[in-house]
Amino acid sequence: MLIGVIADDFTGASDIANTLAKGVAPEGGLRTAQFAGVPDAPADPAIEAGVISLKSRSAPVAEAVADSLDALAWLRAQGCQQLVFKYCSTFDSTRAGNIGPVADALADALGATGVLVCPAFPATGRTVYQGHLFVFDRLLDASGMQHHPLTPMTDPDLRRWLGHQTASTIGHIGLDTVLSGAHDTRNALTVEMVRDTRFVVADAVTEADLLVLGAAVAGQPLVTGASGIALGLPRNLIRDGRATGGGASPVSVAGPAAVLAGSCSGATRGQIEVHAQTQPTYAIDVPGVMDGTVTARDLVAFVIRHADAVPLVHSSGTPDEVAALQAEYGRIAVAERLDALFAKTARQLVCAGFARIVVAGGETSGAVAQAVTDTLQVSAMTIGPEIDPGVPVLTIGTDTPVALALKSGNFGAPDFFAKAVHRMTGAME
């Protein structure tokens, strides 16, 4: 294994696994696998890039750091020469959040300085300019992310936000330097290393900028960012002969399908509306979940009753609805009960023969993916074809495989759910 990735949630893990498997023309990508948590055994030696999925984004800081260091130890034992700490392209974390502490711990363990920080992902509208994060034409704090139920983002200045989380020095590489090419960008990073700057926020507004940054960090022990930062990393290894490349694996999974949506993002709510026009949909009564009158049995019964279609169950609500529920029951309590509900539902659906499961929402995806891999007793997920930017088909198992699609809340086209179950069969668009 040459590149190891520590992802702070499951949708982000599949996102960057997809990026590493695709790579860019003409070199292509790497043979990539995604793991549900830190594996207990060594990886297949044929794997060139391994992505460990954690649920550390909203975990307590000490827990997030410990889990990330455990992942680092396993990846280094597999021979990884470069580590990537992957977080969301909207830099999801509170002022007291985990990105800074985890990045600090990884940098300490690797003796790294001049560590790149770049959450840009232009394919989904996330760009960094003058150290500020944009979502399409809006600054982050005016993009809807200021209403996120777990990690509201109220400041687009990455240096300032990261500065709340770490006492380490933070530098900046502007777009003019990036546009001048990989040589100048590498020199700028070297200058920051000489200054003993721990983290360096870099601007990037196009995929070409990400390729420049990828070339500039060749050989560096630690890189941090969203999945876009990995775009150019396979090229470095393939060009110097250390990797042969391979890319995404073909997939062909039949059987009943279901959609589980726990995201409350505007994009997911719109996708639910589109899906409900033609497919059966079940809105989860969250107060019923909290008092125990709504259980996984109810969700599974609905899905099985509509197994000849593509049934969807969801807990998505508007920002006002979510705020009211959190005020009544507590933010953490609601999140934990819903995660447990979706996990139990997924486990029962797999046991009932459902082979295609689409999931929306980072926390929900983590709960579902862990439940499915535990049920099948397989930790490695094979990276298949891309459904929409940042979201590949994942397959688990070989004899009777289960296909998953783990979608971050804001990702995907309006018809994503139908498209995902279609692509899982191996059909092209």
C-alpha positions in Angstrom: 0.0 0.0 0.0 1.4 3.4 -1.1 -1.2 5.9 -0.1 -3.2 5.7 3.1 -6.3 7.9 3.8 -7.9 8.6 7.2 -11.4 9.9 6.5 -13.5 11.4 9.3 -16.8 10.0 7.9 -18.0 7.2 5.6 -19.3 9.4 2.7 -16.1 11.3 2.7 -14.2 8.1 2.6 -16.0 6.8 -0.4 -15.6 10.2 -2.1 -11.8 10.2 -1.8 -11.6 6.4 -2.6 -13.5 7.3 -5.8 -11.0 10.1 -6.6 -8.0 7.8 -6.0 -9.5 5.0 -8.1 -10.3 7.3 -11.0 -7.2 9.4 -11.1 -6.7 11.5 -14.2 -5.9 10.7 -17.8 -3.7 9.4 -19.2 -2.3 7.6 -16.1 -5.6 6.6 -14.4 -6.0 5.7 -10.8 -4.8 3.3 -8.2 -6.2 -0.1 -7.0 -8.2 1.3 -4.1 -10.2 -0.3 -1.2 -12.3 1.4 1.5 -12.4 -0.1 5.0 -15.1 0.2 7.6 -13.0 1.3 10.6 -9.5 0.0 11.3 -9.1 -3.6 10.0 -8.0 -6.4 12.3 -5.8 -8.0 9.7 -3.3 -6.9 7.0 -4.6 -5.6 3.7 -4.4 -7.4 0.4 -0.9 -6.6 -0.9 -2.4 -5.7 -4.3 -4.1 -2.7 -2.9 -2.2 0.5 -3.7 -4.4 3.0 -1.8 -6.4 2.2 1.3 -9.1 4.4 2.8 -10.1 4.0 6.4 -13.6 5.2 7.2 -14.0 6.6 10.7 -16.9 8.3 12.4 -14.8 10.9 14.0 -16.2 14.2 12.5 -18.5 14.9 15.4 -16.9 12.6 18.0 -15.3 14.1 21.2 -11.8 15.4 20.4 -9.9 12.9 22.4 -11.8 10.0 20.8 -11.3 11.4 17.3 -7.6 11.8 17.9 -7.2 8.3 19.3 -9.1 6.7 16.5 -7.1 8.6 13.9 -3.8 7.6 15.4 -5.0 3.9 15.4 -5.8 4.2 11.7 -2.4 5.8 11.1 -0.6 3.0 12.8 -2.4 0.4 10.7 -1.8 2.3 7.5 1.9 2.7 8.2 2.2 -1.0 9.0 0.8 -1.7 5.4 3.7 0.3 4.0 2.0 3.6 3.2 4.4 6.3 2.1 2.0 9.2 2.1 -1.0 9.8 4.4 -4.0 12.0 3.7 -6.3 13.3 6.4 -9.7 13.7 4.6 -12.4 16.0 5.9 -15.4 17.5 4.2 -15.2 20.0 1.4 -17.3 22.3 3.6 -14.7 21.9 6.4 -17.4 20.5 8.7 -16.4 21.1 12.3 -17.3 23.4 15.2 -15.0 26.1 16.6 -14.0 23.4 19.2 -14.0 20.7 16.5 -11.7 17.9 15.4 -9.9 19.0 12.2 -7.2 20.9 14.0 -6.5 18.5 16.8 -6.5 15.4 14.5 -4.3 17.2 12.0 -1.9 18.2 14.8 -1.7 14.7 16.2 -1.0 13.2 12.7 1.6 15.8 12.0 3.3 15.2 15.4 3.4 11.4 14.7 4.9 11.9 11.2 7.2 14.9 12.1 5.5 16.9 9.3 5.5 20.7 8.8 4.2 22.7 5.9 1.1 20.5 5.8 -1.3 21.4 3.0 -4.8 22.3 4.0 -7.2 22.5 1.0 -10.9 21.4 1.1 -11.5 22.6 -2.5 -13.6 20.3 -4.7 -14.5 22.3 -7.8 -16.6 19.5 -9.3 -19.2 20.1 -6.5 -18.7 23.9 -6.4 -16.3 24.0 -3.4 -13.4 26.4 -4.0 -10.9 28.2 -1.9 -9.8 31.8 -2.7 -7.8 34.2 -0.5 -8.0 31.5 2.2 -11.8 31.6 2.2 -14.1 28.7 1.3 -16.9 29.2 -1.2 -19.8 26.9 -2.1 -20.5 27.9 -5.8 -20.8 31.7 -5.7 -21.5 31.9 -1.9 -19.2 32.2 1.0 -19.5 29.1 3.2 -21.4 30.9 6.0 -24.1 32.0 3.4 -24.4 28.6 1.7 -26.8 26.9 4.0 -24.0 25.2 6.0 -24.6 27.8 8.7 -27.7 25.7 9.5 -26.0 22.3 9.7 -27.5 20.4 12.7 -24.2 19.0 14.0 -21.4 21.2 12.5 -22.8 24.7 11.7 -20.2 26.6 9.7 -20.4 30.3 10.4 -17.1 31.6 9.2 -15.6 31.0 5.7 -12.1 32.1 6.7 -10.2 28.8 6.9 -7.2 30.2 8.7 -9.4 31.8 11.3 -11.6 28.8 11.8 -8.6 26.4 12.0 -7.0 28.8 14.4 -9.8 28.3 16.8 -8.9 24.6 16.9 -5.2 24.6 17.0 -2.4 26.7 18.5 -0.1 25.7 15.5 1.0 28.4 13.0 -1.0 28.6 9.8 0.2 30.0 6.5 -1.3 30.6 3.1 -0.5 30.0 -0.5 -2.4 32.3 -2.8 -3.9 31.5 -6.2 -1.3 33.5 -8.0 1.4 31.1 -6.8 -0.7 28.0 -7.6 -1.3 29.3 -11.1 2.4 29.7 -11.6 2.8 25.9 -11.4 4.0 23.0 -9.3 7.6 24.2 -9.0 6.7 27.6 -7.5 4.0 26.1 -5.3 6.5 23.5 -4.0 9.0 26.3 -3.3 6.3 28.2 -1.4 5.6 25.1 0.7 9.4 24.7 1.4 9.6 28.3 2.6 6.7 27.6 5.0 8.6 24.5 6.3 11.7 26.5 6.9 9.6 29.0 8.9 8.3 25.9 10.8 4.8 26.7 9.8 2.7 23.7 10.7 -0.3 24.1 8.3 -0.6 25.9 5.0 -4.0 26.8 3.5 -3.8 26.8 -0.3 -6.2 28.4 -2.8 -7.7 26.3 -5.6 -10.6 27.1 -7.9 -10.3 24.5 -10.6 -9.2 20.9 -11.0 -6.1 22.1 -12.7 -5.2 23.9 -9.5 -5.6 20.7 -7.6 -3.3 18.9 -10.0 -0.7 21.5 -9.3 -1.1 21.1 -5.6 -0.9 17.3 -6.0 2.4 17.5 -7.9 3.7 20.0 -5.3 3.2 17.6 -2.3 4.8 14.6 -4.0 6.8 12.8 -1.3 5.3 14.8 1.6 4.3 12.5 4.5 1.0 14.2 5.3 -1.6 16.1 3.2 -5.0 17.3 4.4 -8.1 18.2 2.5 -11.3 17.1 0.8 -11.3 14.4 -1.9 -10.1 16.9 -4.5 -6.7 17.1 -3.0 -6.1 13.4 -3.9 -6.8 14.1 -7.6 -3.1 14.3 -8.6 -1.6 11.9 -6.1 -1.9 8.7 -8.2 -0.1 10.4 -11.1 2.9 11.0 -8.9 3.2 7.3 -8.1 2.4 5.9 -11.5 4.8 8.3 -13.4 7.8 7.2 -11.2 6.9 3.5 -11.5 5.9 2.8 -7.9 2.3 2.0 -8.9 0.8 0.2 -11.8 -2.7 1.7 -11.5 -6.0 0.0 -12.0 -9.0 2.1 -11.1 -12.6 1.3 -10.3 -13.9 -2.2 -10.5 -16.9 -3.2 -12.6 -20.1 -4.0 -10.6 -23.2 -6.0 -11.3 -25.5 -6.4 -8.3 -29.2 -7.4 -8.7 -31.8 -7.8 -6.0 -34.2 -5.6 -4.1 -33.2 -2.0 -3.4 -33.9 0.6 -0.8 -33.0 4.2 0.1 -32.2 5.3 3.7 -31.9 9.1 4.1 -30.8 10.8 7.3 -29.5 14.0 5.8 -31.4 17.2 6.4 -29.5 19.2 3.7 -31.4 21.1 1.0 -30.0 18.9 -1.7 -31.2 15.7 0.0 -34.6 17.1 0.7 -35.0 18.0 -3.0 -33.9 14.5 -4.0 -36.5 13.0 -1.7 -39.2 15.1 -3.3 -38.1 13.9 -6.7 -38.0 10.3 -5.7 -41.4 10.5 -4.0 -43.0 11.5 -7.3 -42.7 7.9 -8.5 -41.6 5.7 -5.6 -43.1 4.9 -2.1 -41.7 7.1 0.7 -41.9 6.9 4.5 -41.2 9.9 6.7 -39.9 8.8 10.0 -41.7 10.2 13.0 -38.7 11.4 15.1 -40.7 11.9 18.4 -42.0 8.3 17.9 -38.4 7.1 17.6 -37.5 9.0 20.8 -40.3 7.5 22.8 -39.9 4.0 21.3 -43.1 3.7 19.4 -41.3 3.8 16.0 -38.7 1.1 15.6 -36.7 -0.6 12.9 -39.4 -3.2 12.5 -41.8 -0.4 11.2 -39.2 0.8 8.6 -38.3 -2.7 7.5 -42.0 -3.7 7.2 -42.6 -0.7 4.9 -39.6 -1.4 2.7 -40.5 -5.1 2.3 -44.1 -4.2 1.5 -42.8 -2.2 -1.4 -39.9 -4.4 -2.4 -41.0 -4.4 -6.0 -40.2 -0.7 -6.2 -37.4 1.4 -4.7 -38.8 2.4 -1.3 -37.3 5.3 0.6 -37.4 6.0 4.4 -36.1 9.3 5.7 -35.7 11.5 8.8 -35.0 14.6 6.8 -36.5 17.9 8.0 -36.2 21.6 7.5 -33.7 23.6 9.6 -36.6 24.8 11.8 -38.0 21.3 12.3 -34.5 20.0 13.2 -33.8 22.8 15.6 -37.2 22.2 17.4 -36.4 18.4 17.8 -32.9 19.1 19.1 -34.3 21.6 21.6 -36.8 19.1 22.9 -34.7 16.0 23.0 -31.1 17.1 22.7 -28.9 17.2 19.6 -26.7 14.2 20.5 -29.6 12.1 21.7 -31.5 12.6 18.5 -28.5 11.8 16.3 -27.6 8.7 18.3 -31.1 7.3 18.2 -31.5 7.9 14.5 -28.1 6.4 13.7 -29.0 3.3 15.7 -32.4 3.1 14.0 -30.9 3.2 10.5 -28.1 0.7 11.4 -30.6 -1.8 12.7 -32.9 -1.3 9.7 -29.9 -1.8 7.3 -28.9 -5.0 9.1 -32.4 -6.4 8.9 -32.7 -5.5 5.2 -29.5 -7.2 4.3 -30.6 -10.3 6.2 -33.9 -10.1 4.2 -32.1 -10.2 0.9 -31.9 -6.5 0.0 -28.7 -6.2 -2.1 -28.7 -2.6 -3.1 -28.9 0.2 -0.5 -28.5 3.9 -1.1 -27.7 6.1 1.9 -27.8 9.9 2.3 -26.0 11.7 5.1 -22.6 11.3 6.6 -23.6 10.1 10.0 -26.3 7.8 8.6 -23.8 6.4 6.1 -21.4 5.6 8.8 -24.0 3.8 10.8 -25.3 1.8 7.8 -22.0 0.9 6.3 -20.7 -0.4 9.7 -23.9 -2.4 10.2 -23.7 -4.0 6.7 -20.0 -4.8 6.9 -20.4 -6.3 10.4 -23.4 -8.4 9.1 -21.4 -9.7 6.2 -18.2 -10.0 8.3 -16.2 -8.2 5.6 -14.4 -4.9 6.3 -13.1 -4.1 2.8 -15.4 -2.3 0.3 -14.5 -2.4 -3.4 -14.7 0.8 -5.3 -16.9 0.7 -8.4 -18.1 3.2 -11.0 -19.0 6.8 -10.1 -22.7 7.6 -9.8 -22.4 11.4 -9.5 -19.2 13.4 -8.6 -17.8 12.1 -5.4 -20.1 9.1 -5.0 -19.1 5.7 -6.3 -20.8 2.3 -6.1 -19.3 0.3 -3.3 -19.5 -3.5 -3.2 -19.1 -5.7 -0.1 -18.5 -9.5 -0.4 -18.0 -11.7 -3.4 -20.4 -14.6 -3.5 -23.6 -12.7 -2.8 -22.4 -9.1 -2.8 -24.2 -6.1 -1.4 -23.9 -2.8 -3.2 -23.9 0.5 -1.3 -23.9 4.2 -2.3 -22.9 6.5 0.5 -23.9 10.1 -0.4 -22.9 13.2 1.5 -26.0 15.3 2.2 -25.2 18.0 -0.4 -24.0 15.7 -3.2 -25.8 14.3 -6.2 -28.2 15.3 -8.9 -31.9 15.6 -8.2 -32.5 12.1 -9.5 -29.6 10.6 -7.6 -31.5 7.8 -5.8 -32.9 6.3 -9.0 -29.6 6.7 -10.8 -27.7 5.0 -8.0 -29.8 1.8 -7.9 -29.6 1.7 -11.7 -25.8 1.9 -11.7 -25.5 -0.8 -9.1 -26.8 -3.3 -11.7 -23.8 -2.5 -13.9 -26.0 -0.4 -16.3 -24.5 2.8 -17.8 -26.5 6.0 -17.9 
